[in-house]
Amino acid sequence: MRLSKERVRHMAEALVARLVQEGHVSLTGTPKALVEALDQAVTDELSIEDRLNGEVRQLLKAYEREIEAGQVDYQKMFTMIKQKLVRERGIIL
């Protein structure tokens, strides 16, 4: 994940505080419950990209010899495969 769990939590807390302060939301429960739900939603979304990156790395193992021989650029191939999977699956990153 590009952001630490602490950073995601801090962002969720700040967002909830601001939404409540500016009157954009009216809470019937505790702010903590909304912070936890927002924290979980953001973490879930960020983990999608992590899983996708892992899948791309697995697919690239088939090209290890070509990459080691310098016939294929790893980063370029990684980006191409990732973009293809994102398009095919309709993932928004």
Phi and psi restraints in degrees (range 20) as a CNS / XPLOR table:
assign (resid 1 and name C) (resid 2 and name N)
       (resid 2 and name CA) (resid 2 and name C) 1.0 -69.7 20.0 2
assign (resid 2 and name N) (resid 2 and name CA)
       (resid 2 and name C) (resid 3 and name N) 1.0 -28.8 20.0 2
assign (resid 2 and name C) (resid 3 and name N)
       (resid 3 and name CA) (resid 3 and name C) 1.0 -109.4 20.0 2
assign (resid 3 and name N) (resid 3 and name CA)
       (resid 3 and name C) (resid 4 and name N) 1.0 143.4 20.0 2
assign (resid 3 and name C) (resid 4 and name N)
       (resid 4 and name CA) (resid 4 and name C) 1.0 -71.9 20.0 2
assign (resid 4 and name N) (resid 4 and name CA)
       (resid 4 and name C) (resid 5 and name N) 1.0 159.6 20.0 2
assign (resid 4 and name C) (resid 5 and name N)
       (resid 5 and name CA) (resid 5 and name C) 1.0 -61.5 20.0 2
assign (resid 5 and name N) (resid 5 and name CA)
       (resid 5 and name C) (resid 6 and name N) 1.0 -35.7 20.0 2
assign (resid 5 and name C) (resid 6 and name N)
       (resid 6 and name CA) (resid 6 and name C) 1.0 -65.5 20.0 2
assign (resid 6 and name N) (resid 6 and name CA)
       (resid 6 and name C) (resid 7 and name N) 1.0 -39.9 20.0 2
assign (resid 6 and name C) (resid 7 and name N)
       (resid 7 and name CA) (resid 7 and name C) 1.0 -67.2 20.0 2
assign (resid 7 and name N) (resid 7 and name CA)
       (resid 7 and name C) (resid 8 and name N) 1.0 -41.7 20.0 2
assign (resid 7 and name C) (resid 8 and name N)
       (resid 8 and name CA) (resid 8 and name C) 1.0 -62.1 20.0 2
assign (resid 8 and name N) (resid 8 and name CA)
       (resid 8 and name C) (resid 9 and name N) 1.0 -43.4 20.0 2
assign (resid 8 and name C) (resid 9 and name N)
       (resid 9 and name CA) (resid 9 and name C) 1.0 -62.1 20.0 2
assign (resid 9 and name N) (resid 9 and name CA)
       (resid 9 and name C) (resid 10 and name N) 1.0 -44.5 20.0 2
assign (resid 9 and name C) (resid 10 and name N)
       (resid 10 and name CA) (resid 10 and name C) 1.0 -61.2 20.0 2
assign (resid 10 and name N) (resid 10 and name CA)
       (resid 10 and name C) (resid 11 and name N) 1.0 -43.0 20.0 2
assign (resid 10 and name C) (resid 11 and name N)
       (resid 11 and name CA) (resid 11 and name C) 1.0 -63.3 20.0 2
assign (resid 11 and name N) (resid 11 and name CA)
       (resid 11 and name C) (resid 12 and name N) 1.0 -41.8 20.0 2
assign (resid 11 and name C) (resid 12 and name N)
       (resid 12 and name CA) (resid 12 and name C) 1.0 -63.5 20.0 2
assign (resid 12 and name N) (resid 12 and name CA)
       (resid 12 and name C) (resid 13 and name N) 1.0 -44.2 20.0 2
assign (resid 12 and name C) (resid 13 and name N)
       (resid 13 and name CA) (resid 13 and name C) 1.0 -62.7 20.0 2
assign (resid 13 and name N) (resid 13 and name CA)
       (resid 13 and name C) (resid 14 and name N) 1.0 -44.5 20.0 2
assign (resid 13 and name C) (resid 14 and name N)
       (resid 14 and name CA) (resid 14 and name C) 1.0 -64.7 20.0 2
assign (resid 14 and name N) (resid 14 and name CA)
       (resid 14 and name C) (resid 15 and name N) 1.0 -41.4 20.0 2
assign (resid 14 and name C) (resid 15 and name N)
       (resid 15 and name CA) (resid 15 and name C) 1.0 -65.2 20.0 2
assign (resid 15 and name N) (resid 15 and name CA)
       (resid 15 and name C) (resid 16 and name N) 1.0 -45.7 20.0 2
assign (resid 15 and name C) (resid 16 and name N)
       (resid 16 and name CA) (resid 16 and name C) 1.0 -62.5 20.0 2
assign (resid 16 and name N) (resid 16 and name CA)
       (resid 16 and name C) (resid 17 and name N) 1.0 -45.0 20.0 2
assign (resid 16 and name C) (resid 17 and name N)
       (resid 17 and name CA) (resid 17 and name C) 1.0 -59.3 20.0 2
assign (resid 17 and name N) (resid 17 and name CA)
       (resid 17 and name C) (resid 18 and name N) 1.0 -42.8 20.0 2
assign (resid 17 and name C) (resid 18 and name N)
       (resid 18 and name CA) (resid 18 and name C) 1.0 -68.9 20.0 2
assign (resid 18 and name N) (resid 18 and name CA)
       (resid 18 and name C) (resid 19 and name N) 1.0 -42.4 20.0 2
assign (resid 18 and name C) (resid 19 and name N)
       (resid 19 and name CA) (resid 19 and name C) 1.0 -61.4 20.0 2
assign (resid 19 and name N) (resid 19 and name CA)
       (resid 19 and name C) (resid 20 and name N) 1.0 -41.7 20.0 2
assign (resid 19 and name C) (resid 20 and name N)
       (resid 20 and name CA) (resid 20 and name C) 1.0 -68.8 20.0 2
assign (resid 20 and name N) (resid 20 and name CA)
       (resid 20 and name C) (resid 21 and name N) 1.0 -46.2 20.0 2
assign (resid 20 and name C) (resid 21 and name N)
       (resid 21 and name CA) (resid 21 and name C) 1.0 -59.9 20.0 2
assign (resid 21 and name N) (resid 21 and name CA)
       (resid 21 and name C) (resid 22 and name N) 1.0 -40.7 20.0 2
assign (resid 21 and name C) (resid 22 and name N)
       (resid 22 and name CA) (resid 22 and name C) 1.0 -86.5 20.0 2
assign (resid 22 and name N) (resid 22 and name CA)
       (resid 22 and name C) (resid 23 and name N) 1.0 0.4 20.0 2
assign (resid 22 and name C) (resid 23 and name N)
       (resid 23 and name CA) (resid 23 and name C) 1.0 77.1 20.0 2
assign (resid 23 and name N) (resid 23 and name CA)
       (resid 23 and name C) (resid 24 and name N) 1.0 19.3 20.0 2
assign (resid 23 and name C) (resid 24 and name N)
       (resid 24 and name CA) (resid 24 and name C) 1.0 -78.3 20.0 2
assign (resid 24 and name N) (resid 24 and name CA)
       (resid 24 and name C) (resid 25 and name N) 1.0 -23.7 20.0 2
assign (resid 24 and name C) (resid 25 and name N)
       (resid 25 and name CA) (resid 25 and name C) 1.0 -134.7 20.0 2
assign (resid 25 and name N) (resid 25 and name CA)
       (resid 25 and name C) (resid 26 and name N) 1.0 150.3 20.0 2
assign (resid 25 and name C) (resid 26 and name N)
       (resid 26 and name CA) (resid 26 and name C) 1.0 -121.6 20.0 2
assign (resid 26 and name N) (resid 26 and name CA)
       (resid 26 and name C) (resid 27 and name N) 1.0 118.6 20.0 2
assign (resid 26 and name C) (resid 27 and name N)
       (resid 27 and name CA) (resid 27 and name C) 1.0 -90.1 20.0 2
assign (resid 27 and name N) (resid 27 and name CA)
       (resid 27 and name C) (resid 28 and name N) 1.0 134.9 20.0 2
assign (resid 27 and name C) (resid 28 and name N)
       (resid 28 and name CA) (resid 28 and name C) 1.0 -96.2 20.0 2
assign (resid 28 and name N) (resid 28 and name CA)
       (resid 28 and name C) (resid 29 and name N) 1.0 -23.4 20.0 2
assign (resid 28 and name C) (resid 29 and name N)
       (resid 29 and name CA) (resid 29 and name C) 1.0 -108.2 20.0 2
assign (resid 29 and name N) (resid 29 and name CA)
       (resid 29 and name C) (resid 30 and name N) 1.0 -157.0 20.0 2
assign (resid 29 and name C) (resid 30 and name N)
       (resid 30 and name CA) (resid 30 and name C) 1.0 -86.6 20.0 2
assign (resid 30 and name N) (resid 30 and name CA)
       (resid 30 and name C) (resid 31 and name N) 1.0 150.6 20.0 2
assign (resid 30 and name C) (resid 31 and name N)
       (resid 31 and name CA) (resid 31 and name C) 1.0 -60.0 20.0 2
assign (resid 31 and name N) (resid 31 and name CA)
       (resid 31 and name C) (resid 32 and name N) 1.0 -30.3 20.0 2
assign (resid 31 and name C) (resid 32 and name N)
       (resid 32 and name CA) (resid 32 and name C) 1.0 -59.1 20.0 2
assign (resid 32 and name N) (resid 32 and name CA)
       (resid 32 and name C) (resid 33 and name N) 1.0 -39.1 20.0 2
assign (resid 32 and name C) (resid 33 and name N)
       (resid 33 and name CA) (resid 33 and name C) 1.0 -64.2 20.0 2
assign (resid 33 and name N) (resid 33 and name CA)
       (resid 33 and name C) (resid 34 and name N) 1.0 -41.6 20.0 2
assign (resid 33 and name C) (resid 34 and name N)
       (resid 34 and name CA) (resid 34 and name C) 1.0 -68.3 20.0 2
assign (resid 34 and name N) (resid 34 and name CA)
       (resid 34 and name C) (resid 35 and name N) 1.0 -40.2 20.0 2
assign (resid 34 and name C) (resid 35 and name N)
       (resid 35 and name CA) (resid 35 and name C) 1.0 -59.8 20.0 2
assign (resid 35 and name N) (resid 35 and name CA)
       (resid 35 and name C) (resid 36 and name N) 1.0 -45.3 20.0 2
assign (resid 35 and name C) (resid 36 and name N)
       (resid 36 and name CA) (resid 36 and name C) 1.0 -63.8 20.0 2
assign (resid 36 and name N) (resid 36 and name CA)
       (resid 36 and name C) (resid 37 and name N) 1.0 -41.0 20.0 2
assign (resid 36 and name C) (resid 37 and name N)
       (resid 37 and name CA) (resid 37 and name C) 1.0 -66.1 20.0 2
assign (resid 37 and name N) (resid 37 and name CA)
       (resid 37 and name C) (resid 38 and name N) 1.0 -42.4 20.0 2
assign (resid 37 and name C) (resid 38 and name N)
       (resid 38 and name CA) (resid 38 and name C) 1.0 -66.7 20.0 2
assign (resid 38 and name N) (resid 38 and name CA)
       (resid 38 and name C) (resid 39 and name N) 1.0 -42.4 20.0 2
assign (resid 38 and name C) (resid 39 and name N)
       (resid 39 and name CA) (resid 39 and name C) 1.0 -57.8 20.0 2
assign (resid 39 and name N) (resid 39 and name CA)
       (resid 39 and name C) (resid 40 and name N) 1.0 -46.2 20.0 2
assign (resid 39 and name C) (resid 40 and name N)
       (resid 40 and name CA) (resid 40 and name C) 1.0 -65.7 20.0 2
assign (resid 40 and name N) (resid 40 and name CA)
       (resid 40 and name C) (resid 41 and name N) 1.0 -40.8 20.0 2
assign (resid 40 and name C) (resid 41 and name N)
       (resid 41 and name CA) (resid 41 and name C) 1.0 -63.8 20.0 2
assign (resid 41 and name N) (resid 41 and name CA)
       (resid 41 and name C) (resid 42 and name N) 1.0 -44.3 20.0 2
assign (resid 41 and name C) (resid 42 and name N)
       (resid 42 and name CA) (resid 42 and name C) 1.0 -66.1 20.0 2
assign (resid 42 and name N) (resid 42 and name CA)
       (resid 42 and name C) (resid 43 and name N) 1.0 -44.1 20.0 2
assign (resid 42 and name C) (resid 43 and name N)
       (resid 43 and name CA) (resid 43 and name C) 1.0 -60.6 20.0 2
assign (resid 43 and name N) (resid 43 and name CA)
       (resid 43 and name C) (resid 44 and name N) 1.0 -42.8 20.0 2
assign (resid 43 and name C) (resid 44 and name N)
       (resid 44 and name CA) (resid 44 and name C) 1.0 -61.1 20.0 2
assign (resid 44 and name N) (resid 44 and name CA)
       (resid 44 and name C) (resid 45 and name N) 1.0 -43.5 20.0 2
assign (resid 44 and name C) (resid 45 and name N)
       (resid 45 and name CA) (resid 45 and name C) 1.0 -65.4 20.0 2
assign (resid 45 and name N) (resid 45 and name CA)
       (resid 45 and name C) (resid 46 and name N) 1.0 -41.1 20.0 2
assign (resid 45 and name C) (resid 46 and name N)
       (resid 46 and name CA) (resid 46 and name C) 1.0 -68.1 20.0 2
assign (resid 46 and name N) (resid 46 and name CA)
       (resid 46 and name C) (resid 47 and name N) 1.0 -31.4 20.0 2
assign (resid 46 and name C) (resid 47 and name N)
       (resid 47 and name CA) (resid 47 and name C) 1.0 -72.3 20.0 2
assign (resid 47 and name N) (resid 47 and name CA)
       (resid 47 and name C) (resid 48 and name N) 1.0 -21.5 20.0 2
assign (resid 47 and name C) (resid 48 and name N)
       (resid 48 and name CA) (resid 48 and name C) 1.0 -59.3 20.0 2
assign (resid 48 and name N) (resid 48 and name CA)
       (resid 48 and name C) (resid 49 and name N) 1.0 -46.1 20.0 2
assign (resid 48 and name C) (resid 49 and name N)
       (resid 49 and name CA) (resid 49 and name C) 1.0 -66.6 20.0 2
assign (resid 49 and name N) (resid 49 and name CA)
       (resid 49 and name C) (resid 50 and name N) 1.0 -37.0 20.0 2
assign (resid 49 and name C) (resid 50 and name N)
       (resid 50 and name CA) (resid 50 and name C) 1.0 -61.6 20.0 2
assign (resid 50 and name N) (resid 50 and name CA)
       (resid 50 and name C) (resid 51 and name N) 1.0 -44.7 20.0 2
assign (resid 50 and name C) (resid 51 and name N)
       (resid 51 and name CA) (resid 51 and name C) 1.0 -65.3 20.0 2
assign (resid 51 and name N) (resid 51 and name CA)
       (resid 51 and name C) (resid 52 and name N) 1.0 -39.1 20.0 2
assign (resid 51 and name C) (resid 52 and name N)
       (resid 52 and name CA) (resid 52 and name C) 1.0 -63.2 20.0 2
assign (resid 52 and name N) (resid 52 and name CA)
       (resid 52 and name C) (resid 53 and name N) 1.0 -44.5 20.0 2
assign (resid 52 and name C) (resid 53 and name N)
       (resid 53 and name CA) (resid 53 and name C) 1.0 -60.1 20.0 2
assign (resid 53 and name N) (resid 53 and name CA)
       (resid 53 and name C) (resid 54 and name N) 1.0 -39.8 20.0 2
assign (resid 53 and name C) (resid 54 and name N)
       (resid 54 and name CA) (resid 54 and name C) 1.0 -63.3 20.0 2
assign (resid 54 and name N) (resid 54 and name CA)
       (resid 54 and name C) (resid 55 and name N) 1.0 -40.6 20.0 2
assign (resid 54 and name C) (resid 55 and name N)
       (resid 55 and name CA) (resid 55 and name C) 1.0 -65.1 20.0 2
assign (resid 55 and name N) (resid 55 and name CA)
       (resid 55 and name C) (resid 56 and name N) 1.0 -40.5 20.0 2
assign (resid 55 and name C) (resid 56 and name N)
       (resid 56 and name CA) (resid 56 and name C) 1.0 -64.0 20.0 2
assign (resid 56 and name N) (resid 56 and name CA)
       (resid 56 and name C) (resid 57 and name N) 1.0 -42.4 20.0 2
assign (resid 56 and name C) (resid 57 and name N)
       (resid 57 and name CA) (resid 57 and name C) 1.0 -59.9 20.0 2
assign (resid 57 and name N) (resid 57 and name CA)
       (resid 57 and name C) (resid 58 and name N) 1.0 -40.5 20.0 2
assign (resid 57 and name C) (resid 58 and name N)
       (resid 58 and name CA) (resid 58 and name C) 1.0 -63.1 20.0 2
assign (resid 58 and name N) (resid 58 and name CA)
       (resid 58 and name C) (resid 59 and name N) 1.0 -43.4 20.0 2
assign (resid 58 and name C) (resid 59 and name N)
       (resid 59 and name CA) (resid 59 and name C) 1.0 -64.2 20.0 2
assign (resid 59 and name N) (resid 59 and name CA)
       (resid 59 and name C) (resid 60 and name N) 1.0 -34.8 20.0 2
assign (resid 59 and name C) (resid 60 and name N)
       (resid 60 and name CA) (resid 60 and name C) 1.0 -71.9 20.0 2
assign (resid 60 and name N) (resid 60 and name CA)
       (resid 60 and name C) (resid 61 and name N) 1.0 -16.9 20.0 2
assign (resid 60 and name C) (resid 61 and name N)
       (resid 61 and name CA) (resid 61 and name C) 1.0 -61.2 20.0 2
assign (resid 61 and name N) (resid 61 and name CA)
       (resid 61 and name C) (resid 62 and name N) 1.0 -25.3 20.0 2
assign (resid 61 and name C) (resid 62 and name N)
       (resid 62 and name CA) (resid 62 and name C) 1.0 -68.5 20.0 2
assign (resid 62 and name N) (resid 62 and name CA)
       (resid 62 and name C) (resid 63 and name N) 1.0 -18.3 20.0 2
assign (resid 62 and name C) (resid 63 and name N)
       (resid 63 and name CA) (resid 63 and name C) 1.0 -110.4 20.0 2
assign (resid 63 and name N) (resid 63 and name CA)
       (resid 63 and name C) (resid 64 and name N) 1.0 20.2 20.0 2
assign (resid 63 and name C) (resid 64 and name N)
       (resid 64 and name CA) (resid 64 and name C) 1.0 -55.0 20.0 2
assign (resid 64 and name N) (resid 64 and name CA)
       (resid 64 and name C) (resid 65 and name N) 1.0 -45.8 20.0 2
assign (resid 64 and name C) (resid 65 and name N)
       (resid 65 and name CA) (resid 65 and name C) 1.0 -63.1 20.0 2
assign (resid 65 and name N) (resid 65 and name CA)
       (resid 65 and name C) (resid 66 and name N) 1.0 -44.6 20.0 2
assign (resid 65 and name C) (resid 66 and name N)
       (resid 66 and name CA) (resid 66 and name C) 1.0 -65.0 20.0 2
assign (resid 66 and name N) (resid 66 and name CA)
       (resid 66 and name C) (resid 67 and name N) 1.0 -37.9 20.0 2
assign (resid 66 and name C) (resid 67 and name N)
       (resid 67 and name CA) (resid 67 and name C) 1.0 -67.4 20.0 2
assign (resid 67 and name N) (resid 67 and name CA)
       (resid 67 and name C) (resid 68 and name N) 1.0 -45.7 20.0 2
assign (resid 67 and name C) (resid 68 and name N)
       (resid 68 and name CA) (resid 68 and name C) 1.0 -64.1 20.0 2
assign (resid 68 and name N) (resid 68 and name CA)
       (resid 68 and name C) (resid 69 and name N) 1.0 -33.0 20.0 2
assign (resid 68 and name C) (resid 69 and name N)
       (resid 69 and name CA) (resid 69 and name C) 1.0 -80.6 20.0 2
assign (resid 69 and name N) (resid 69 and name CA)
       (resid 69 and name C) (resid 70 and name N) 1.0 -4.8 20.0 2
assign (resid 69 and name C) (resid 70 and name N)
       (resid 70 and name CA) (resid 70 and name C) 1.0 82.0 20.0 2
assign (resid 70 and name N) (resid 70 and name CA)
       (resid 70 and name C) (resid 71 and name N) 1.0 9.8 20.0 2
assign (resid 70 and name C) (resid 71 and name N)
       (resid 71 and name CA) (resid 71 and name C) 1.0 -79.8 20.0 2
assign (resid 71 and name N) (resid 71 and name CA)
       (resid 71 and name C) (resid 72 and name N) 1.0 -23.6 20.0 2
assign (resid 71 and name C) (resid 72 and name N)
       (resid 72 and name CA) (resid 72 and name C) 1.0 -131.3 20.0 2
assign (resid 72 and name N) (resid 72 and name CA)
       (resid 72 and name C) (resid 73 and name N) 1.0 132.7 20.0 2
assign (resid 72 and name C) (resid 73 and name N)
       (resid 73 and name CA) (resid 73 and name C) 1.0 -82.3 20.0 2
assign (resid 73 and name N) (resid 73 and name CA)
       (resid 73 and name C) (resid 74 and name N) 1.0 119.3 20.0 2
assign (resid 73 and name C) (resid 74 and name N)
       (resid 74 and name CA) (resid 74 and name C) 1.0 -58.2 20.0 2
assign (resid 74 and name N) (resid 74 and name CA)
       (resid 74 and name C) (resid 75 and name N) 1.0 -49.9 20.0 2
assign (resid 74 and name C) (resid 75 and name N)
       (resid 75 and name CA) (resid 75 and name C) 1.0 -64.5 20.0 2
assign (resid 75 and name N) (resid 75 and name CA)
       (resid 75 and name C) (resid 76 and name N) 1.0 -40.2 20.0 2
assign (resid 75 and name C) (resid 76 and name N)
       (resid 76 and name CA) (resid 76 and name C) 1.0 -65.2 20.0 2
assign (resid 76 and name N) (resid 76 and name CA)
       (resid 76 and name C) (resid 77 and name N) 1.0 -44.1 20.0 2
assign (resid 76 and name C) (resid 77 and name N)
       (resid 77 and name CA) (resid 77 and name C) 1.0 -66.2 20.0 2
assign (resid 77 and name N) (resid 77 and name CA)
       (resid 77 and name C) (resid 78 and name N) 1.0 -40.2 20.0 2
assign (resid 77 and name C) (resid 78 and name N)
       (resid 78 and name CA) (resid 78 and name C) 1.0 -58.4 20.0 2
assign (resid 78 and name N) (resid 78 and name CA)
       (resid 78 and name C) (resid 79 and name N) 1.0 -48.7 20.0 2
assign (resid 78 and name C) (resid 79 and name N)
       (resid 79 and name CA) (resid 79 and name C) 1.0 -62.8 20.0 2
assign (resid 79 and name N) (resid 79 and name CA)
       (resid 79 and name C) (resid 80 and name N) 1.0 -42.7 20.0 2
assign (resid 79 and name C) (resid 80 and name N)
       (resid 80 and name CA) (resid 80 and name C) 1.0 -63.3 20.0 2
assign (resid 80 and name N) (resid 80 and name CA)
       (resid 80 and name C) (resid 81 and name N) 1.0 -46.1 20.0 2
assign (resid 80 and name C) (resid 81 and name N)
       (resid 81 and name CA) (resid 81 and name C) 1.0 -65.8 20.0 2
assign (resid 81 and name N) (resid 81 and name CA)
       (resid 81 and name C) (resid 82 and name N) 1.0 -42.2 20.0 2
assign (resid 81 and name C) (resid 82 and name N)
       (resid 82 and name CA) (resid 82 and name C) 1.0 -62.0 20.0 2
assign (resid 82 and name N) (resid 82 and name CA)
       (resid 82 and name C) (resid 83 and name N) 1.0 -44.8 20.0 2
assign (resid 82 and name C) (resid 83 and name N)
       (resid 83 and name CA) (resid 83 and name C) 1.0 -61.8 20.0 2
assign (resid 83 and name N) (resid 83 and name CA)
       (resid 83 and name C) (resid 84 and name N) 1.0 -39.8 20.0 2
assign (resid 83 and name C) (resid 84 and name N)
       (resid 84 and name CA) (resid 84 and name C) 1.0 -63.6 20.0 2
assign (resid 84 and name N) (resid 84 and name CA)
       (resid 84 and name C) (resid 85 and name N) 1.0 -45.4 20.0 2
assign (resid 84 and name C) (resid 85 and name N)
       (resid 85 and name CA) (resid 85 and name C) 1.0 -65.4 20.0 2
assign (resid 85 and name N) (resid 85 and name CA)
       (resid 85 and name C) (resid 86 and name N) 1.0 -38.1 20.0 2
assign (resid 85 and name C) (resid 86 and name N)
       (resid 86 and name CA) (resid 86 and name C) 1.0 -61.6 20.0 2
assign (resid 86 and name N) (resid 86 and name CA)
       (resid 86 and name C) (resid 87 and name N) 1.0 -45.6 20.0 2
assign (resid 86 and name C) (resid 87 and name N)
       (resid 87 and name CA) (resid 87 and name C) 1.0 -64.1 20.0 2
assign (resid 87 and name N) (resid 87 and name CA)
       (resid 87 and name C) (resid 88 and name N) 1.0 -47.1 20.0 2
assign (resid 87 and name C) (resid 88 and name N)
       (resid 88 and name CA) (resid 88 and name C) 1.0 -61.7 20.0 2
assign (resid 88 and name N) (resid 88 and name CA)
       (resid 88 and name C) (resid 89 and name N) 1.0 -36.9 20.0 2
assign (resid 88 and name C) (resid 89 and name N)
       (resid 89 and name CA) (resid 89 and name C) 1.0 -96.9 20.0 2
assign (resid 89 and name N) (resid 89 and name CA)
       (resid 89 and name C) (resid 90 and name N) 1.0 -4.9 20.0 2
assign (resid 89 and name C) (resid 90 and name N)
       (resid 90 and name CA) (resid 90 and name C) 1.0 66.2 20.0 2
assign (resid 90 and name N) (resid 90 and name CA)
       (resid 90 and name C) (resid 91 and name N) 1.0 33.7 20.0 2
assign (resid 90 and name C) (resid 91 and name N)
       (resid 91 and name CA) (resid 91 and name C) 1.0 -82.8 20.0 2
assign (resid 91 and name N) (resid 91 and name CA)
       (resid 91 and name C) (resid 92 and name N) 1.0 137.9 20.0 2
assign (resid 91 and name C) (resid 92 and name N)
       (resid 92 and name CA) (resid 92 and name C) 1.0 -107.6 20.0 2
assign (resid 92 and name N) (resid 92 and name CA)
       (resid 92 and name C) (resid 93 and name N) 1.0 119.0 20.0 2
